[in-house]
């Protein structure tokens, strides 16, 4: 194998380092976002191969296991094609025709950048959601909850955790609405309804990614425990981290390259 095939050009490596994922509790989601930025910005052109796994993981500052999971989800969504054997690797998909012929993209393939949403629309929805839902978590944790309310919270959490893919969005929304109901404020419940409605319009345009759903449940549990403990600060922090993970995926899949 030539030196050119074995290692990415220096300018590619510089670009990869510049958009490496931030260190947070959402490394998997941020890795997805980062890889999609690489594709959308043309750092790795259509039909070309990503750097070798070890090299790419090192440049992005993530584990190889996290990178493999992210690449697997992008292959299922139709953004990359993983080829085995000599001359193999992870290649950026050239076109819809190549996607169809490869049999990839069983989860979703969006035509063109933005998927019908402008960057401003995506950012506005995510900003609205962050303000509303972090505030709701804080207020809910400050309430003196009854035994019945605690049971309602537990039931919503279990339903979300045990849901299948077909019912996940609905039960996830119900969990968030249950947190809003704990505030005792009809206005905040209405605000949560709007927040979830706007967010779901975006979420419907991206793949459902199982490792993200598992991670989301872990974060749901942290929010739930903070609310039950009456710890408003912990509830804010847990909700912020949860929303940041979803925002990373949405910006990765829906944002236009600049």
Helices and strands as residue ranges (DSSP letters): H 3-6, H 10-18, H 27-40, H 53-60, H 64-77, E 80-83, E 89-92, H 96-102, H 119-141, H 147-162, H 165-181, H 186-203, H 210-229, H 232-254
